[in-house]
Amino acid sequence: MVYGQIFHRHNPDECFININVGGFKQRIEHQVLKRFPQTRLGRLVCCSSKEAILELCDDFSSSEMEFYFDRNPLFFCYVLNFYLTGKIHLVDGLCVFSFVQEIEYWGIKERHLDLCCSNKYYELTALAEHKSWDQRSNELQLHSSASSVEELSASEDNIEMFEGSWCADVRRNIWIRLENPGYSTSAKVMAVASISVVIISIVALCIHSMQDLHQVDLNEKEIENPVLSFCESFCVLFFSAEFILRLAVAPSARKFMHSPLNIIDVLSVMPYYVTIACDIMDEGESTDLENVGKVVQILRLMRVFRILKLARHSAGLRSLGATLQHSSREVGQLVLFLSVGIFMFSALIYCVEKECQESTLQNIPVGWWWATISMTTVGYGDTFPVTLAGKMIGTLCIICGLLIVALPITNIFNKFSKFYQKQKHIDSRQNNN
């Protein structure tokens, strides 16, 4: 038999074809299928070659006029209803993505959805696409940030690097206790001691700024308070010993020195040693070192970096650092939005306030400062509009500032939540090990 004659028989019984979908058989008339010639079955009745038929079905029997499809038989009941009524309905319990794949396979368009199901379909599609995008974004962010997050914690790969190195067992035990406070009681004691020294250092820094506790010598020259000097020396020696110990037992010295937390450790102790060097050089009273005192003051202020050492023992701070590192786009958008608003509102406030002698907004640079503190809802009160038009612009500036700041902040907060959950999972996994 020629394949072109399959669908052109004159016997009334042969004007039907048998469809077998996953074991579910149905006999359908040609004319019913030809009502929708763009669908898969509609094209099937118009095929004139074996190759064309096999492109549309998985197998067929020319003698029995039966065509086989390896698809969901439950969904095919809805396909049959579509050919009879011209409308397709959602299938209860079927994923919306699976539903889309099925109607695409059978060649049914979304416009054929009945009104009773169309709204629900579009809602489910939007929800599923949002969840899918969020999952892909989450996986991409976690994949791109895996190295930075894992560097902040003791990983199993680092433990394996001790194999074959000198004093492997001793170094491994010390390293685990330094990097994983939940490993043992001794590890917790070391972590508490480290946090305590950091807090003592921060408190000493704050007390040092109090003028009442400053001391002077006979020449009315300011000298260091001996108690604060002792606390400072003790804290720096502790930090230095801790850093050297970590470096000595680290599985990879190069990876250790590139870790963000270890860079913070260096920055926290470096000002102390540079200050000592500057003091020694200042004793020579060289005219080339007349600004050494200012340098020393700046270096002392750099001790504030020690508060960042708490990130080693805080999943929240580590998550915050990872969030900022991977939120450059959102932060850039926030800066861009604020910049546009600041320039626009500073020009507007200048135009309406420049004629008023009581107003301090007499130029655009002052307007920049006013727009900045207004859009960020800080409002120091040192600069403010006095005219009615200026107050209306100020109100609009504050409202726009709230909206502009809220838009990127939402994305940044979502990233922080994901990084925090990831970091908590890593910490709990290490504690269980």
C-alpha positions as CSV (number, residue, x, y, z in Angstrom):
1,M,0.0,0.0,0.0
2,V,1.2,3.5,-0.8
3,Y,1.3,5.7,2.3
4,G,-0.4,8.4,0.4
5,Q,-3.5,6.2,0.3
6,I,-3.7,5.6,4.0
7,F,-6.1,8.5,4.7
8,H,-8.0,8.4,1.4
9,R,-10.0,5.3,1.6
10,H,-13.7,5.3,0.7
11,N,-14.9,2.8,3.3
12,P,-16.7,4.7,6.1
13,D,-15.0,2.6,8.7
14,E,-11.7,3.7,7.3
15,C,-12.4,7.4,7.9
16,F,-11.3,6.9,11.4
17,I,-7.8,6.4,12.9
18,N,-6.9,4.7,16.2
19,I,-4.8,6.6,18.6
20,N,-2.9,4.7,21.3
21,V,-1.4,7.0,24.0
22,G,0.4,5.2,26.7
23,G,-2.0,2.2,26.5
24,F,-5.1,4.4,26.3
25,K,-6.8,3.8,22.9
26,Q,-9.3,6.1,21.2
27,R,-10.9,6.0,17.7
28,I,-11.2,9.5,16.2
29,E,-12.7,10.6,12.9
30,H,-10.6,12.4,10.4
31,Q,-12.8,15.4,10.1
32,V,-12.6,16.0,13.8
33,L,-8.9,16.2,13.7
34,K,-8.9,18.3,10.5
35,R,-10.7,21.1,12.4
36,F,-7.3,22.0,13.8
37,P,-4.8,21.3,11.0
38,Q,-1.9,23.0,12.9
39,T,-2.0,20.5,15.8
40,R,0.0,17.3,15.8
41,L,-3.0,15.0,15.1
42,G,-4.3,17.4,12.5
43,R,-1.0,17.3,10.6
44,L,-0.9,13.5,11.1
45,V,-4.0,12.9,8.9
46,C,-2.4,14.9,6.1
47,C,0.8,12.9,6.0
48,S,1.7,11.1,2.8
49,S,4.9,9.3,3.7
50,K,6.2,6.9,6.4
51,E,8.9,9.4,7.3
52,A,6.4,12.2,7.8
53,I,4.2,10.0,10.0
54,L,7.1,8.9,12.2
55,E,8.1,12.5,12.8
56,L,4.7,13.0,14.4
57,C,4.3,9.7,16.4
58,D,6.5,7.2,18.0
59,D,5.2,4.2,16.0
60,F,2.2,3.2,13.8
61,S,0.5,0.2,12.2
62,S,-0.7,0.8,8.7
63,S,-2.9,-2.3,8.6
64,E,-4.8,-1.5,11.8
65,M,-4.5,2.3,11.3
66,E,-3.2,2.6,14.8
67,F,-0.7,5.3,15.9
68,Y,1.3,5.1,19.1
69,F,2.3,8.0,21.3
70,D,4.5,7.6,24.4
71,R,2.8,10.4,26.3
72,N,0.7,11.0,29.4
73,P,-2.6,9.1,28.8
74,L,-4.4,11.2,31.5
75,F,-3.6,14.4,29.6
76,F,-4.8,12.9,26.3
77,C,-8.3,12.9,27.6
78,Y,-8.1,16.7,27.8
79,V,-6.7,16.7,24.3
80,L,-9.7,14.8,23.0
81,N,-12.0,17.2,24.7
82,F,-10.1,20.0,22.9
83,Y,-10.8,18.5,19.5
84,L,-14.5,18.1,20.3
85,T,-15.1,21.5,22.0
86,G,-12.2,23.7,20.7
87,K,-11.1,24.5,24.3
88,I,-8.4,23.1,26.5
89,H,-8.6,22.9,30.3
90,L,-6.0,22.8,33.1
91,V,-5.3,19.3,34.5
92,D,-5.6,19.1,38.3
93,G,-2.4,17.9,39.9
94,L,-0.2,18.5,36.8
95,C,2.7,21.0,37.1
96,V,2.1,24.0,34.9
97,F,5.5,23.5,33.2
98,S,4.4,19.9,32.4
99,F,1.1,21.3,31.1
100,V,3.0,23.7,28.8
101,Q,5.2,20.9,27.5
102,E,2.1,18.7,26.8
103,I,0.2,21.4,24.9
104,E,3.3,22.3,22.9
105,Y,3.8,18.6,22.0
106,W,0.2,18.3,20.8
107,G,0.4,21.6,19.0
108,I,-2.3,23.3,21.0
109,K,-1.9,27.1,21.6
110,E,-2.4,28.9,24.8
111,R,-5.2,30.9,23.2
112,H,-7.3,27.8,23.2
113,L,-7.5,27.8,27.0
114,D,-11.0,28.2,28.3
115,L,-11.9,31.3,30.2
116,C,-12.4,29.3,33.4
117,C,-8.8,28.2,33.3
118,S,-6.9,31.0,31.6
119,N,-6.5,33.3,34.6
120,K,-5.4,30.5,36.8
121,Y,-3.0,29.3,34.2
122,Y,-1.3,32.7,33.8
123,E,-1.1,33.1,37.6
124,L,0.6,29.7,38.0
125,T,2.9,30.4,35.1
126,A,4.0,33.7,36.5
127,L,4.5,32.1,40.0
128,A,6.4,29.1,38.5
129,E,8.7,31.3,36.4
130,H,9.4,33.6,39.4
131,K,10.3,30.6,41.5
132,S,12.4,29.1,38.7
133,W,14.2,32.4,38.2
134,D,14.8,32.8,41.9
135,Q,16.2,29.3,42.1
136,R,18.5,29.8,39.2
137,S,19.6,33.1,40.6
138,N,20.2,31.5,43.9
139,E,22.2,28.7,42.5
140,L,24.3,31.1,40.4
141,Q,25.0,33.4,43.3
142,L,25.9,30.5,45.6
143,H,28.1,29.0,42.9
144,S,29.9,32.3,42.2
145,S,30.3,33.0,45.9
146,A,31.2,29.4,47.0
147,S,34.9,30.2,47.0
148,S,34.6,33.3,49.0
149,V,32.2,31.8,51.5
150,E,34.1,28.6,51.9
151,E,37.3,30.5,52.4
152,L,35.8,32.0,55.5
153,S,35.3,28.5,57.1
154,A,37.4,25.5,57.6
155,S,36.6,23.1,54.8
156,E,37.1,19.5,54.3
157,D,39.5,20.2,51.4
158,N,41.7,22.1,53.7
159,I,41.9,19.3,56.1
160,E,42.9,16.9,53.4
161,M,45.8,19.2,52.4
162,F,47.6,18.3,55.6
163,E,48.3,14.8,54.4
164,G,52.0,14.3,53.8
165,S,53.1,17.6,55.3
166,W,55.3,18.2,58.3
167,C,53.7,17.6,61.7
168,A,50.5,16.9,59.9
169,D,48.5,15.6,62.9
170,V,49.5,18.4,65.3
171,R,48.9,21.1,62.7
172,R,45.6,19.6,61.7
173,N,44.4,19.5,65.3
174,I,45.4,23.1,66.0
175,W,44.0,24.3,62.7
176,I,40.6,22.7,63.3
177,R,40.4,24.2,66.8
178,L,41.3,27.7,65.5
179,E,38.9,27.6,62.6
180,N,36.0,25.7,64.0
181,P,34.9,26.9,67.5
182,G,32.3,24.2,67.7
183,Y,34.8,21.4,67.3
184,S,35.5,20.9,71.0
185,T,35.6,22.6,74.4
186,S,39.2,23.8,73.9
187,A,38.1,25.3,70.5
188,K,35.3,27.2,72.2
189,V,37.7,28.5,74.9
190,M,40.1,29.7,72.2
191,A,37.2,31.5,70.4
192,V,35.9,33.1,73.6
193,A,39.5,34.3,74.4
194,S,39.9,35.8,71.0
195,I,36.5,37.6,71.1
196,S,37.3,38.9,74.6
197,V,40.6,40.4,73.5
198,V,39.0,42.0,70.5
199,I,36.3,43.6,72.8
200,I,39.0,44.7,75.3
201,S,40.9,46.3,72.4
202,I,37.8,48.2,71.1
203,V,36.9,49.4,74.6
204,A,40.5,50.6,75.1
205,L,40.3,52.5,71.8
206,C,37.1,54.2,72.9
207,I,38.5,55.1,76.3
208,H,41.7,56.5,74.7
209,S,39.5,59.1,72.9
210,M,38.3,60.6,76.2
211,Q,40.2,63.8,77.0
212,D,39.8,63.4,80.8
213,L,42.0,60.3,80.8
214,H,44.9,61.9,78.9
215,Q,48.1,62.4,80.8
216,V,50.9,64.9,80.3
217,D,54.6,65.0,81.4
218,L,56.5,67.9,83.0
219,N,56.9,69.5,79.7
220,E,53.2,69.6,79.1
221,K,53.6,67.0,76.4
222,E,50.9,64.4,76.1
223,I,51.9,60.9,77.1
224,E,50.2,57.5,76.9
225,N,48.2,56.3,79.7
226,P,50.1,53.3,81.2
227,V,47.1,51.2,81.7
228,L,45.8,51.8,78.2
229,S,49.3,51.2,76.8
230,F,49.5,47.9,78.6
231,C,46.1,46.8,77.2
232,E,47.1,47.9,73.7
233,S,50.4,46.0,73.9
234,F,48.8,42.9,75.3
235,C,46.1,42.9,72.6
236,V,48.5,43.4,69.8
237,L,50.8,40.7,71.1
238,F,47.8,38.3,71.4
239,F,46.7,39.2,67.8
240,S,50.2,38.8,66.5
241,A,50.7,35.4,68.2
242,E,47.3,34.2,67.0
243,F,48.1,35.3,63.4
244,I,51.6,33.7,63.4
245,L,50.1,30.5,64.9
246,R,47.4,30.4,62.2
247,L,50.0,31.0,59.5
248,A,52.3,28.2,60.9
249,V,49.5,25.6,61.0
250,A,47.7,26.7,57.8
251,P,47.5,23.9,55.1
252,S,48.3,26.5,52.4
253,A,50.2,29.6,53.3
254,R,49.4,31.3,50.0
255,K,45.6,30.6,50.3
256,F,45.9,31.7,53.9
257,M,47.3,35.1,53.0
258,H,44.7,35.7,50.4
259,S,41.8,35.1,52.8
260,P,39.8,38.4,53.6
261,L,39.7,37.6,57.3
262,N,43.5,37.1,57.5
263,I,44.1,40.4,55.6
264,I,41.9,42.1,58.3
265,D,44.1,40.5,61.0
266,V,47.2,42.1,59.4
267,L,45.5,45.5,59.1
268,S,44.5,45.3,62.8
269,V,48.1,44.9,64.1
270,M,50.1,46.8,61.5
271,P,49.3,50.3,62.8
272,Y,50.8,49.4,66.2
273,Y,54.2,48.4,64.8
274,V,54.2,51.3,62.3
275,T,53.4,53.7,65.2
276,I,56.4,52.3,67.2
277,A,58.6,52.8,64.2
278,C,57.4,56.4,63.7
279,D,57.9,57.2,67.4
280,I,61.5,55.9,67.2
281,M,62.1,58.1,64.1
282,D,60.4,61.1,65.7
283,E,62.9,61.0,68.6
284,G,65.6,62.1,66.2
285,E,63.6,65.4,65.7
286,S,64.4,65.4,62.0
287,T,62.9,68.3,60.0
288,D,61.9,65.8,57.3
289,L,59.5,64.1,59.8
290,E,57.5,67.1,61.0
291,N,54.3,65.4,59.9
292,V,55.0,62.1,61.7
293,G,52.6,63.0,64.5
294,K,49.7,63.3,62.1
295,V,50.7,60.0,60.5
296,V,50.7,58.3,63.9
297,Q,47.3,59.6,64.7
298,I,45.9,58.2,61.5
299,L,47.5,54.9,62.1
300,R,46.0,54.7,65.6
301,L,42.6,55.3,64.1
302,M,43.2,52.3,61.9
303,R,42.9,50.2,65.0
304,V,39.2,50.4,64.4
305,F,39.7,47.5,61.9
306,R,40.0,45.2,64.8
307,I,36.2,45.2,65.2
308,L,36.1,43.3,61.9
309,K,38.0,40.5,63.5
310,L,34.6,39.5,65.1
311,A,33.6,38.3,61.6
312,R,35.7,35.2,62.2
313,H,33.2,34.2,64.9
314,S,30.0,35.6,63.4
315,A,28.1,34.1,60.5
316,G,26.1,37.3,60.2
317,L,29.2,39.5,59.6
318,R,30.6,37.0,57.1
319,S,27.3,36.9,55.3
320,L,27.2,40.7,55.2
321,G,30.7,40.8,53.7
322,A,29.7,38.2,51.0
323,T,26.5,40.1,50.3
324,L,28.3,43.4,49.7
325,Q,30.9,41.6,47.6
326,H,28.2,40.2,45.3
327,S,25.8,43.1,45.3
328,S,27.9,45.5,43.3
329,R,25.2,45.8,40.7
330,E,22.5,46.6,43.2
331,V,24.8,49.1,45.1
332,G,25.6,50.7,41.8
333,Q,22.0,51.1,40.9
334,L,21.3,52.6,44.3
335,V,24.1,55.2,43.9
336,L,22.9,55.9,40.3
337,F,19.3,56.5,41.4
338,L,20.3,58.7,44.3
339,S,22.7,60.7,42.1
340,V,20.0,61.4,39.6
341,G,17.6,62.4,42.3
342,I,20.1,64.6,44.1
343,F,21.1,66.5,41.0
344,M,17.5,67.0,40.0
345,F,16.1,68.1,43.3
346,S,19.1,70.3,44.1
347,A,18.5,72.2,40.9
348,L,14.8,72.5,41.6
349,I,15.3,73.7,45.2
350,Y,17.8,76.3,44.0
351,C,15.4,77.7,41.5
352,V,12.7,78.3,44.1
353,E,14.9,79.3,47.1
354,K,17.5,81.6,45.5
355,E,15.3,84.7,45.7
356,C,14.6,84.2,49.4
357,Q,17.2,85.9,51.7
358,E,16.3,83.8,54.7
359,S,17.0,80.5,52.9
360,T,20.5,78.9,53.0
361,L,19.9,77.1,49.7
362,Q,21.5,79.9,47.7
363,N,23.5,77.6,45.3
364,I,23.4,74.2,43.9
365,P,26.3,72.6,45.8
366,V,24.4,73.4,49.1
367,G,21.4,71.9,47.4
368,W,23.4,68.7,46.9
369,W,23.9,68.4,50.6
370,W,20.2,69.2,51.3
371,A,19.0,66.7,48.7
372,T,21.3,64.0,50.0
373,I,20.1,64.2,53.6
374,S,16.5,64.5,52.5
375,M,16.5,61.6,50.1
376,T,18.1,59.3,52.6
377,T,15.6,60.6,55.2
378,V,18.4,61.7,57.6
379,G,17.4,65.4,57.8
380,Y,20.0,67.0,60.1
381,G,18.0,70.3,60.0
382,D,21.0,72.5,59.3
383,T,19.7,73.3,55.8
384,F,16.0,73.4,54.9
385,P,13.6,75.2,52.5
386,V,11.6,78.1,53.8
387,T,9.3,78.9,50.8
388,L,6.0,77.1,50.1
389,A,7.3,75.8,46.8
390,G,10.5,74.7,48.4
391,K,8.6,72.7,51.1
392,M,6.6,71.0,48.4
393,I,9.7,70.1,46.5
394,G,11.2,68.9,49.8
395,T,8.2,66.6,50.4
396,L,8.5,65.2,46.9
397,C,12.2,64.7,47.5
398,I,11.7,62.7,50.7
399,I,9.0,60.5,49.1
400,C,11.1,59.8,46.0
401,G,14.1,59.1,48.3
402,L,12.1,56.4,50.2
403,L,11.0,54.7,46.9
404,I,14.5,54.9,45.4
405,V,16.3,53.5,48.4
406,A,13.7,50.7,48.9
407,L,14.0,49.3,45.4
408,P,17.6,48.0,45.4
409,I,17.6,47.3,49.2
410,T,15.1,44.5,48.7
411,N,17.4,42.6,46.4
412,I,20.3,43.2,48.7
413,F,18.3,41.9,51.7
414,N,17.3,38.8,49.7
415,K,20.9,38.1,48.9
416,F,21.9,38.5,52.5
417,S,19.2,36.0,53.6
418,K,20.5,33.5,51.2
419,F,24.2,33.9,52.2
420,Y,23.2,33.8,55.9
421,Q,21.3,30.5,55.5
422,K,24.3,29.1,53.5
423,Q,26.8,30.2,56.1
424,K,24.6,28.8,58.9
425,H,24.4,25.5,57.1
426,I,28.2,25.4,56.8
427,D,28.7,26.2,60.4
428,S,26.2,23.5,61.5
429,R,27.8,21.0,59.3
430,Q,31.2,21.7,60.8
431,N,29.9,21.5,64.3
432,N,28.3,18.1,63.5
433,N,31.6,16.9,62.2
